[in-house]
């Protein structure tokens, strides 16, 4: 076995990425504090062909050196937009027939492995603040809560880890 060089990976350039068909999935970051987490979500969104990221509330916006440090240029490839009010954004997306999935531990949540995508349906996944999670008013307005199963002693995962787990799982469901 030999590790591949970056030049052997045949990755898209930014222009080709923008022209590539994305999966019908939007990411919403609801009041994320850590700029490194924001950058990591951009990078993961690039990897799994996410359509767009909405940065809401206190979530910082590019350009910022701490976002760039972990995004490694993904702020240039992945479309993004700032929305001050997460709930107003959710209502706007729902009016466009986009189903809202809050990633949260909640009553009657659906475990990630049990969630099935509907054909021809676009989704938006909401990831919440590192301490408080997704705002309750956003959870209440969501069509469904998706929970990542956990079997250890901790009650939560880092938001960038949660995004990696959820986006990979949904990417597989859309593409394979």
FENQUI-V92713 format. One record per pair of residues at least 4 apart in sequence whose ideal C-beta (glycine too) atoms are under 6 Angstrom apart, sorted by sequence separation. I is the first residue (numbers start at 1). J is the second residue. D is the distance in Angstrom with one decimal. If there is no record, write none. Layout:
i:I j:J d:D
i:I j:J d:D
//
This chain:
i:4 j:8 d:4.4
i:12 j:16 d:4.1
i:55 j:59 d:4.2
i:60 j:64 d:5.6
i:67 j:71 d:5.5
i:71 j:75 d:4.9
i:74 j:78 d:5.4
i:110 j:114 d:5.5
i:134 j:138 d:5.1
i:157 j:161 d:4.5
i:163 j:167 d:5.6
i:167 j:171 d:6.0
i:171 j:175 d:5.9
i:172 j:176 d:5.1
i:4 j:9 d:5.9
i:12 j:17 d:4.4
i:32 j:37 d:5.5
i:45 j:50 d:3.7
i:62 j:67 d:5.3
i:93 j:98 d:4.2
i:110 j:115 d:5.0
i:128 j:133 d:4.0
i:134 j:139 d:5.3
i:157 j:162 d:4.7
i:32 j:38 d:5.5
i:55 j:61 d:5.5
i:83 j:89 d:4.2
i:128 j:134 d:3.4
i:45 j:53 d:5.7
i:126 j:134 d:5.3
i:90 j:100 d:5.4
i:126 j:138 d:5.9
i:62 j:75 d:4.0
i:148 j:165 d:5.6
i:27 j:45 d:5.7
i:61 j:82 d:5.3
i:38 j:60 d:6.0
i:99 j:121 d:6.0
i:101 j:123 d:5.7
i:103 j:125 d:5.8
i:27 j:50 d:5.6
i:98 j:122 d:4.9
i:99 j:123 d:5.0
i:100 j:124 d:5.3
i:101 j:125 d:4.8
i:102 j:126 d:4.8
i:103 j:127 d:5.3
i:25 j:50 d:5.5
i:26 j:51 d:5.5
i:35 j:60 d:5.3
i:53 j:78 d:5.8
i:23 j:49 d:5.3
i:25 j:51 d:6.0
i:26 j:52 d:5.0
i:27 j:53 d:4.6
i:28 j:54 d:4.7
i:29 j:55 d:5.4
i:30 j:56 d:5.3
i:31 j:57 d:3.9
i:98 j:124 d:5.3
i:22 j:49 d:4.7
i:31 j:58 d:4.9
i:32 j:59 d:4.6
i:52 j:79 d:4.5
i:53 j:80 d:4.3
i:54 j:81 d:5.7
i:55 j:82 d:5.0
i:56 j:83 d:5.0
i:39 j:67 d:4.3
i:43 j:71 d:5.3
i:46 j:74 d:3.9
i:22 j:51 d:4.2
i:35 j:64 d:5.8
i:38 j:67 d:5.1
i:42 j:71 d:4.1
i:43 j:72 d:5.9
i:54 j:83 d:5.2
i:57 j:86 d:6.0
i:104 j:133 d:5.5
i:130 j:159 d:5.8
i:29 j:59 d:4.7
i:40 j:70 d:4.7
i:56 j:86 d:4.1
i:104 j:134 d:4.7
i:35 j:66 d:3.6
i:39 j:70 d:3.2
i:43 j:74 d:4.6
i:46 j:77 d:5.1
i:93 j:124 d:5.3
i:115 j:146 d:5.5
i:35 j:67 d:4.9
i:39 j:71 d:3.8
i:42 j:74 d:4.0
i:46 j:78 d:5.3
i:102 j:134 d:4.7
i:127 j:159 d:5.3
i:42 j:75 d:5.4
i:45 j:78 d:4.8
i:106 j:139 d:5.8
i:36 j:70 d:4.9
i:110 j:144 d:5.9
i:112 j:146 d:5.5
i:54 j:89 d:5.8
i:104 j:139 d:5.6
i:42 j:78 d:5.6
i:109 j:145 d:4.0
i:110 j:146 d:5.7
i:111 j:147 d:5.6
i:112 j:148 d:5.2
i:127 j:163 d:5.7
i:102 j:139 d:4.8
i:109 j:147 d:4.0
i:111 j:149 d:5.4
i:106 j:145 d:4.1
i:102 j:142 d:4.0
i:104 j:145 d:5.0
i:100 j:142 d:4.4
i:105 j:147 d:5.3
i:100 j:143 d:5.1
i:101 j:144 d:5.3
i:102 j:145 d:4.9
i:103 j:146 d:5.4
i:99 j:143 d:4.6
i:101 j:146 d:5.1
i:87 j:137 d:5.5
i:87 j:138 d:5.8
i:90 j:141 d:5.0
i:86 j:138 d:5.3
i:30 j:86 d:4.7
i:117 j:173 d:4.9
i:112 j:169 d:5.5
i:103 j:162 d:5.9
i:17 j:77 d:4.5
i:14 j:76 d:5.4
i:14 j:77 d:4.9
i:103 j:166 d:5.7
i:28 j:124 d:5.5
i:30 j:126 d:5.5
i:33 j:130 d:5.5
i:24 j:122 d:4.0
i:25 j:123 d:5.4
i:26 j:124 d:4.0
i:27 j:125 d:5.9
i:28 j:126 d:4.4
i:29 j:127 d:5.8
i:30 j:128 d:4.8
i:31 j:129 d:4.4
i:30 j:134 d:5.5
i:30 j:138 d:6.0
i:44 j:163 d:5.4
i:48 j:167 d:4.7
i:40 j:160 d:3.6
i:44 j:164 d:5.1
i:37 j:159 d:5.0
i:41 j:163 d:4.8
i:37 j:160 d:4.7
i:44 j:167 d:5.5
i:48 j:171 d:4.1
i:25 j:170 d:5.9
i:23 j:171 d:6.0
i:23 j:174 d:4.4
//
